[in-house]
Amino acid sequence: MRALFTKKLNPLLIEALLEAKALREAADYYGDFSEANSKKLTKKAKEFLKVAKDIIGEKK
């Protein structure tokens, strides 16, 4: 994933996406989740979506 998207996406957003995946799996399988992590990842998800929409807009 890093190799495909680092030219267009901030590496911190890629790391946040990978962290979200790991936290989701922890919540699904071990019931381990927190409000603080949820809020932090929601903020990063909004940033990610903004950048993704900008990239998609470039291709039109």
N, C-alpha and C positions, 0 to 999 in steps of 0.2 A: 504494500500500500504506500509506504513512504517513497519508494522508487517511482511510482506512477504519479504522485500528486505534489511532490515537494516544489516543483517549479511554479505551481499556481497557488498552493495553500501554505499558510504559515505552519511550520513544523509543530508548533505548540497546539494548533488545532487538530493536527493528525494525532498527536499524543493524547489529547483530550478525548478524541473519538475512540482510541484504543482503550483508554482508561474507562470510558463509559461502558464499553463492551465487557471489560473485566468485572466492573461493579455490577452490571446487570446479571452476569452469570453468578456472581456471589450472592446476589439477592434471590435469584431463582433457585439455586441449589442449596444455599446455606441459610437463607433468611437474614442475611447480613446486609443492612442498608441504613443510611442515615439521611436526615433532612439536609444537613450541611452539604453532603456530597451531591444530593439531588439538586440543590440550588446552584452549586458550582457548575455542575455539568449542564444544567438548563441554560445558564449564561453562555457557556462555550458552544452549546448546540445552536443558539441564536446567532452567534458569530459565524459559525460554520455555514449555516443556511444563507446568511447574507453573502458570504464569499461565493458559495456555490451558485446562488442566483446571479451574481455578477458574472461568473464564468459562463454560465449558460447564456446570459444576455450577450456576451461577446460573440457567440457562435451564430447568432441569428442574422 
